[in-house]
Amino acid sequence: MRVSKRFLLSLLGSIAWWTGVALSITLYLIVLQMVTEKNQATFEHQVNHASLAVQSRVHSYINVLHGIKALFSAKNDVSRAEFHAYVQQLEIDKNYPGIVSLNFAPIVSASEREAFERSVRRDTSLDPSGYPDFTIKPPGERDEYHVLTYLEPMEPRAFGNDMNALDWVAEASAISRDSGQLISSGRIVRLKGSEEKVYLAMRMPLYRSGMPADTVEQRRAAYFGSVGAGFDLNALMKDAMRTSVLRVRLFDAGHADPSLLGTSDPNHLLYDSGPTGAASDDIPDIHSGDYFIRRISMTVGPRVWEAEFSMHRAALINGFDAYLPWIMLVIGLAGSTLLYGIYYSMMTARRRAVELAREMTKDLRTSEASLAQAQQMARLGSWVLEPGDNQMSWSAETYRILGVERSRLRLGLDDLMDRVHPDERDAVRQGLTRALESDDEFEMEHRVATGDGAVRWVHTIARRSRRDPPVLRGAMRDITERRQTMEALKRSQDLLRELTAYQDRVKEDERKRIAREIHDELGQTLLALRIDVQMLEARTASSHPRLNEKVRGALHHIDATVKTIRNIINNLRPAVLDLGLAAAIEWQVAQFRRRSGIACELVMSDEDLAVDDARATSLFRILQESLTNVVRHANATKVTIELQQENDCLVMRITDNGIGIYPGDRRNNSFGLVGVEERVHALNGEFFITSAPGKGTALTIHIPLQPSGNTISRLNLIDSE
């Protein structure tokens, strides 16, 4: 496609195009921000999920200690074999891969030391040879020993260690004893091998069952040892984060030390899911903007851990999100250029149109003849009225429509008024005068008399011109054939309505006849047949069991047939109609409630409604059709039906609380309301629909109690605000 230099210069100098460029850039920035916020929300969701997984896993590990504590609370003298069996049931390697050791350490006084050592050496519950080399380590006299006695798995180097030998451990144990709370060892143990491992020990105090432990003194008196666990943080975190793609670094903040909160000190780093030995360049910089980073604090026993979750922004951007801002920028720039191109094209076309108009002016005189011919073909005449002397100029077609010979050069307004039918002459004159005095357009269909006495229908339009002095220009179209066609169509519609009303009457009479014949003939036959079969069933009850079973089946079939016939009779013409309109409506309302489940309220006057059979039948059918429309279209939960006599009319109002209808919602192939309208018209009544979207629908019908000639019904659709 070749772009002209003139177009490019116009484009670059256009303020509108540069405004479009600015809007495109703004749209690009907005979409970019939306993508960033979406990725931020995704990151936050993943962080919350990962944090919950870590805390849940840590708490499940701590719950193992609670379980062991419950074991010793139930039985103070738990044996080594029982402890071993309990730990085996936990299946630590499979369920708790982060736990490396579970142990029990009783409190041994100085006077009990030798007896305690002898009892452990003689313990053959797991090892037949016992533990002959067992001794409390380190050696030395102390007032009280806190000895690691049960260890799973067995660790010979730790077996027999006195934890009270270390002051900080003894201090932590005393705090745990007096508070009854879980404590950690207070220090992080790092072991270096193929990879650096971080271990954390936690302990929980044990109190003798049956002894109170509400106060510090009571807890000290009941305290007999503790259970503990060693955790491999690497295994614990890998187990908790196995499904996460986030990078997580775990820092120890001690006992919620304010100076350690938010720390990135490697000495307090417990775990890093990044590559082992990652360089400092690989550590996310919270100020760089290339990473999403969030820190979450979590309490693990008495200590506080801070988990730092991070992810590179590029890892969250998929292909479409990466290109979406640029796509919007390109679309905006292309759209601005395209719109300007359309504008430029329209301006160019306008210049060409002006040149073309000048050429067309040359052919204007030739076209006047064509116009006269076209007016004749369209039966459309024109005229001009000069208000100063009321002189008029008529076109040739106007002369023909009015049946006037073109013998006179000038005609006046009075000549035109003489041709207008006397019944409409004043209206036409007033309309032309009003159009001449204002900018209002005059339009009217009226009759004119031709020179030979014939009457024609014309459609006259007149408007004042804007030239100085103004003149009144008008057009007159011969619509005689159209009016004749409309009158013929109206007569046909009236005949069709009369035929429809007659067919409805014949159909109702035929329904009544068929229903009565079915009731009288088939009903009596079935009744006699049922009596015979019932007698046969009674006689064969004891003598012919098999035949009796067949007879009972036939009796059931007869009952079903009777029920079906009763339904057919009610569908053709409910017998309740013979009891009067009020009874029929009450019956129909009961049927509607039962079949639809919609609440229906019936309000009727206490006076007897004396109506003939035709009106009763029509009102009953109208009610049936209206309730059917409610079930099909209204989505209503309540319907109210009012029937009362007002003056010489019977008024029925059907109201629902459904979704309502619009005035233009009636479909071409929906004949429900059309049938209601025709029935009302046949009874010389009136028919109103009041509705609004979301506010339900009300259908009101006025039926004269006595025939009153051929009054035309009106169908009104009223909008309610």
N, C-alpha and C positions, 0 to 999 in steps of 0.2 A: 504494500500500500504506500503510495507516494503522498508525503505531507508537504504542503506548500510552505514556502518561507514566510509568506504573508500570515498564514495561520499561526506559525510558531512565534512570530513577533507579537501578534495580538494576544496569544496565550501568555507569554512571559510578562506582558504589560497589564494583565488583567488582575484587578484586586480580588475579584470573586474567586479566581483560580488559586491565588495565594491563600485566601481564606480556607478553601478546601484542603490545601496542603497542610495548613496549621491544624485543622480539625482531624486530618488523617494521622498526624503525629500525636495529637492528644489521644485519639482512639488507640493507637499503638501502645502508649504509656499506660492507659487504663487496662487494656488486655494483659499487658506484661505484669501489672500489679495484681490482677486477678489470678494469673497463673502462679505467681509467687505466693499469694495467700492460700491458694489451693494446696500447694506443696507444703507450706507451713502447717496447714491443718493435718495433712497426711503424716508429717513428721511427728506432730504432737500426739496423734493417735497411736503411732507406733511406739513412741516413748512411754505413753501411759500403759500400753499393753506390756512392754518389756519391764517397766518398773513393777507392775503388778505381779508379773511372773517371778521376778527376783525376790520380792518381798514374800510371796506365797511360798516359794521354795525355802527361803530362810526360816520362815515360821514353821513349815513342816518339819524341818530339821530340829528346831527347838522343841517341837511337840514330841519328838522322840525322847528327849530328856524328861519331859513331863510324864511320858509313859513309863520310863524306868523309875521315876520318883513314885508313881502310883504303885508300881510293883513292890517297892520297899515300904510304902505306907500300908499296904495290905498285909505285909509280913515282914517284920523287922529283921528276922534272922534268915534272909534269903541266902541259899547256899550258892557256891560257885557253879555247880551244875545247873541250878535253876536259872542263874544269871546268864550262863552260856546258852541254855535252851531258849530263853526269851530273846536274846540277841539274834540267834539263828532264825527265829520266826520272823524277825523284821526284814530279812533278806536285804541287808544293807547295800551290798554290791549292786543290786538291781534297782532298788527303790530309792536309795539315798547315796549315790556315788560320791558325794562330797564329804561324807563322814568317814574318817580314817581310824577313829578309835572311840570306844565307849568304855567307861571304867567306873569303878566304885571304890571310894576311899573312906574307911571308917576312922573314927577318932579313937586313938589308943593312948591311955594315960601312961605315965612313966612306970607305975607299979604293975601295969598289965602287959608291959612290953614283952617280957620273956615268955609269958604264957601265950601271948598272941603269936609270937614267932614260932613256938612249938606247934600251935594248932595249924598254922599255914603249912609248915613242913610236913605234917602228917596228913594234909588234905589230898586224898587220892581219888576224888570224885571225877576228875578229868584225866589226870596222869597217874597211872598205877604206882609209879615210883615216888609220887609226891613231889615236894620242892625242898630237898634236903639242904640246899645252899641258901635258902631264903633268909634274908636279914634286912632290917630297916636301914635305909641309906638316906643321907650320909651318916656315918657313926657319930656318936656323941650323945650326951645326956641332955634331954629337954623335958619340960614339964608335960608336954602333950605332943602326940604325933598324929599327922594326917596322912595315912599310908595308902598308896595306890595298891590295892589288893586284887580286885577283879579287873582284868583287862581283856577286851575283845577287839581285835585279835591280841593274843599274848605278845607283849613286848618285853623281853628279858631286861633290857636296859632301864626301862621305867618301872618294872615290877619291884615293889618294896620302897619306892622313893617316898620320902617324907616331904610333902609339899610345904609344910610349915617351916622347913629349913630355910626357905627363901622368905625374907621379911615381907616383900611386896605381895607374895602369894598368901602368906599368913594374914596380912592385913585385909586383902580382898576376901579371904574366906571368912574372917570375922565379920566383915560388913554383910556378907551374904547370910551368915548364921543369924545375925541380929535382925536383919530386914526380911528374911525369908524370900528374897528375890534372886532371880538369875543374875549371875555375874560372869564376866569374862576374865581371862587370865590377866588382862590389863596390858598385855604386850603382844605384838605381832611377831610371829616366829617365821623367819625366812630361811629356806634351805636351798642352796644352789646345787644344781646338777646339770642334766641336759637342758633343763629349763628352770628358771627360778620359781619356787613354790612358796606360797604364803599360807601359814596355818594359824588358826585361832582356836583357843581352848575356852570352853564355857562350862560353868559348874552350877549346880543347883543343890541347896541344902536339904537334908533329910531329917525329919523329926519322928520320934517314936510314936506309933499309933496309940491312941487312947490318952495321950498326955496333951494338956492345953498348950497352945502356941500363939496366944493373943498378944502377950507383952514380950518385951525383950528378955526379961528374966525367965519367963516361961519357955521361950524359944531356946535360950541357952541351956535350960534344964533338960529339954526334950531332944536337943541336937545330938545325933550320933554319927554323923558323917555326911558325905556328899556324893553325888553322881556327876560325871562329867563326860564331855565329848570333845574330840578334836576334829576340826573342819579343815578340809583342803579347799581354800577359796577358789582356786582355778577350776577344780572339778565342779564345785557348786555353781559357779557362774556359767561355765560351759553348759551344764545341764539346764540351767534356767534360761539361757540365751540361745539355745540350739536352733530355734526357728526364727531368730531375729537377724535382720541385716544391718542393724545399727552398730556403731562402734561405741563401746562403753568403757569408761575408766572409773574405777572404784577407789575412793579415797577414804581413809580413816580419820574422822574428826574427833576421836577420843570420846570423852564424856561431854559432848556438846561444847567443846572448847571454842569460844568465839573467835579466837585467833586462828583456828584451823578451818573454820567454815569458809568455803570457797577456795581452799588451798589447791595448788597444783604442784606442791612439793613432791618430788619423786620419792622422798623418804616415807611419805604417808600413802604412796600408791599401793593399793592392795591387788588390783587386777586391771589388766588392759587387754581388751579383745583384739587389739591391732596386732600387727606382726611382731614377733619376739625380737627385742633389741631394736625397735623402731627408732629412727633418728628423730631428733627434735623437730626437724622440718615436717615430719609426718604427724605431729601432734596438732590438732585443730587449734587455730588461733581464733579466740572468741571475738576479736575485733576485725577479722579479715573480711567478713561478709561472704566468704565462699562456702561456709558451713552453716547448717542449722545446728545449734547447740542449746542444750537445756540441762540444768542440774536439779536433782531431786534428792532430798534428805530422807533417810529411813533409819528407824531405831532398831538396833539389833541387840537385844538384852540391854545392858547399861551403856552401850556405845552407840555412836551416831556415825553412819556411813553416808557419804555423798557420792551419788552415781552421776557421772557426767556422760550424757548421751549425745552423740554427734553423727552427722551424715552430710556428705558433700551435696550441695544443692543440685549438681548435675545428675546425681544418682536418682533423684526423684522426678526428673523431667523426662517424659516419654517423647517419642518423635513428633507427635502432633502438637503437644504443648510447646515444644521448642520452636516450632515454625508458626504457631498460631498468631503471635503478635506481628510477625513479619507479613503473614498472609493478610491480616487486617490492614496493615500499612499499605501494602500493594493494592488491595481492593479500594482503599480510600483514595489513593493517588490516581488509580485508573478511573474510578468513578468521577472524581473531580474533572479529570481531563475529558472524559466522555460527555459529561453534562455541558462543559464549556464548548465541546465540539458541536453538540446539538444546538446550543444557543447561537454559535457562529453560523451554523448551517441555516437556522431560521432567519437570521439577519440577512444573509446572502440571498435567501429565497424571497425575502420581502423586497429587496432591491429589484430582483428580477420580476416580481409581481407588479411593481409600479411601472416598469417598462412595458410589461404585457398589457396593463390597463390602458396605457396610452395607445397602444395598437388597437385595442378593442373599441376604443372610442370612435375610431374611424368607421367601424361597422355598425354604429348605433342606429343610424337611420334605416339601414337595411333590416335591422332586427325588429323595427316597429311593425312592419308588415307581418313578420312571423308572430309577433305578439298578438296581433289582431286575429290571426288564424288560430293561435292557441286558445284565445278566449272563446272563440266560437266552438272549438272542440270541447273545451271544458265547461261550456255554458256559463261563463263568468264574464260579466260586464263591469265596466268601471265608469266613474263619473267624478266631476270636480265642481264644487259649489263655491262661488265667490260671494262672501258675506255682504259686500257693499250693496249690490243690487239684486242679490238672490238669483243671479243667473247661473246656469249649469251647462257643463259640457258633458255629453254622453258619448260613450263608445258605441260602435256599430252593434255589438252584442247586447248592450243595454236597450237600444231601440227594439231589437228583436224580442228580448224577454218581455218588455212592456207592451209589445204589439203596436208600436207607434211608427208611422211612416216618417222618413227623414226629409220631409218637405219644408220644415221650418229650420232656420239656421240656429236659433237660440231658444232654449227652453228654460223655464224658471222652476223654483222649488215648488210652487203651487201646482205646476204640471205633474211633478212627481207625486205630490200628496194626493192629487185626484186619482191616481192609479192605485194607491194603497187602500186596502179593505177598510171600510168605515170603522169596524170594531177595533182596529189597531192603528188608525191614523194618528190619533193624539199621542200614543206612546212613541210612534216613530218620529213625529215632529219634536217632541220633547227630548228624545234621545239625540237627535241631530243638533238641536240647539245647545244641549249640554256639552256635546263633544266639540262644538265650535267655540264655546266659551272657556273650555278647560282642556287639559291634556288627556282627559279620560277618553278611552276608546268606546265607541258605540257598536254593539253587536246584537242582532236580533233576527229571529226567524218570523216572517209574517207573510200575509197573503197580498197579492196584487191582482187587479182586474185588467185584462188585456183589452185591446180595441174591439175584439169580436165578442166580448162578454165572458170569456173563459176566465177561470180563477187559477192562478199559479202560486206556488209556495216559493219564496226566495229567502236567501240568507244574506243579510246586509251587514257590512262592516264599514265603519267610518272613523277617520282620525284626522285631527287638525295637523296641517303641515307646519314646519318650523321656519318657513320663509317669511319675509316681511313684505307686504302684509300677508297674514296667514290665510290659507284657503282650506276648505274641508274636502279631503279626498276619500272616496268611498268605492266599494266593490259590491256587486250584486250577483249572487250565483243562483241559478235555477235549480231548486232541490225538489221539484214537484214529484219526480219519480221516486226519490228517496223517501219523501213523506208518505207517498202511497204505499211503498214497500213496508215502511214502519207501521202504518195503520193495519196493513194486511197481517203483518207479523203479530201485532197486538191482538187482533181478532183470533189468530191461530193460537196464541198463548192462552187466551181466555177459554177457547174451546178445549184446548188440551187440559187446562185445569179442571174444567167441568167434567171431562172424560175421566181424569184421574180420580176426582171425587166420586164419580159414579162407579168406577172400578173398585174403589175402596169399600163402597157400600155393598156392592155385589160380593166382593171377597169376604166381608164380614158376615153377610147373610149365608154365603156358602159354607163358611167355617162353622157358623151356628148350626146349619142343617147337618153337616157331616158329623159334628160333635154329638148332636142329639141322636143321629142314626147309629153311630158307634155305641153310644151309651144304651140306647133302647134295644138294638138288635144284637150286636156282638156282646155287649155286657150281659144281657139276659142269657144268651147262649152259654157264655163262659160260667155264669152263676149256676145254671142247671148242670153243666158238665162237672163243676167242682162238687156239687151236692152228690152226684152219682159216684164220682171218684172217692169222695169222703166216705160214702156208705161202703164202697168196695174195700177201702182201707180198713174200716172197722170190722168187716166180716172176715178178712184174711189175716187179721192181726195174730191169731193163735193157730189157725189151721195151715196157712201157707206163708211162712216167714219170708221166703225169698220173693214171692209175688208181692207180699205186703211191702217189702223194701222198694220194689219197683213202683208200686202204687203211690207210696209216700213221695218218691222222686217226681212222679207225674203231678202230684198235688202241689209240690213246690213250684214246678214249671207253670202250672195254671195260675198260682198266686203271683208269680213274676210277670206273667202275661197280663193279668188284671191290673197290676201296678203300672206296667208300661202303657196300657190302654188309657188308664186314668191320666198319666202324664201327657199322652197325645191329645186327650180331650181338653186338658187345661191349656196346652200350647195352642190348640185351635181356637178355643174360646173358654176361658175359665168359667166354670159354672157359677162362681161367686158373683159374676156380673148380673145374674138374674136376681140377686138379693139387693142390688142397688150400687150406686157409684161408691159410696162411703165404704161399704163392706169389701168391694173389689179392691179399693186402694189399700185398705188395711191388710188384706191378704197379700197383695203384691209387695208391700213394705216388709211383711214377715218373711216372704220368700227371699227378698233381697238381703235382709240381715243374715238369714241362714246360709245363703250361697256365697256371699261376698265377704262376710265377717266385718263389714263396715257399719259403724254406728249410724242408725237412721231414726230421726225423730219426726213424728207425724203430728201436725197441729191442724185440727178441723173444728169448725164452729159446731155448736150443739144443735143448731137448726137442721131440719131435714132438707137435703138437697134434692129438690124435685127436678130432675132432668130427664129428657127423653133418651131412648136407647142409643140413638146415633151419637149424641153428645157424650153419653157415658162411655160408650165404646171408644170414641176418638180420644177422650181424655185419658182413658186407661192405657191405650196404645202409646200416647205421647209420654206418659209416665214410664212405661216399659222402656221406650227408646232412650229417654233421658237417663234412667238408671244404668242402662247398658253403656252409654257414653261415659258415665262417671267411673264405672269399673274399668273400662278400656283406656281412658285417656287422662282422667283427672288426678290420679294418685291421691285421692282424698281419704281422710279418716273419719269424716262425719258428713252426713247429708241431712238436711232439714226440708220437709215437705209441708207446705201450708195450702189448705183448701178451704175457701170461704166464699160467701156470696156478698158482693158489693153492688148495691143498687140493683140493676137488672142484669148484672153480669156475674158469671162464675169465674173466680180468680184462683189459679193454681200457680204456686211459686215453689221452685225446686232450687235449693242453695247447697253448695258444697264448699269445703275449705281446701280444695285442691290447688293445682299449679296455675289455674286460670288459662285464658286464651287471649291471643291478639286479634284485632279486627280482621287481619288478613290471613289468619291461620286456617280458614276453612278450605279444605282441599277440593279440587275439581271432582275427584272420584269418591268423595265422602257424602253419602246420601242420607245420613241420619238426621241432621238438622233440616235438610231439604224436605224429607218426609214429614217432619214436625210442622214445618212452614206450610206445606200443602194442606195438611189436615186442619190447621188453624184457619187457613184461607177458606176452606170449604165450609167452615162454620161461621164465616164472616167475623172472625175474631182478630185479635192483635197479639203480636209475638215480640218479646223483648229479651235481649241477652245483655246482662251487665257483668263485666269481667275485667280483671286486671292481672298482669303476670304476678304469680305468687300470692294472690289474694282471693283465689277461688272464683267460682262462676255462679251466677244467679239467673235462672230462666223463669220468666213471668209470662203467663198466658191469660188473656181476657177472652171469655167466650160468652156471647149473648145468650140468655136463657130462652129467648124466643127468636125465631127467624126474623130478619129485618132487611130483606131484599138482598141485593148483590153488592154489599159493601166490600170494598177492596181492603184486604189486610195489609198491615205494614210490618216489615221486618227491620228492626232497628238494632244496631250493634253499638253499645255505649261503652266508651272507655272510662274506667274509674281510675283516678289518680291514686 
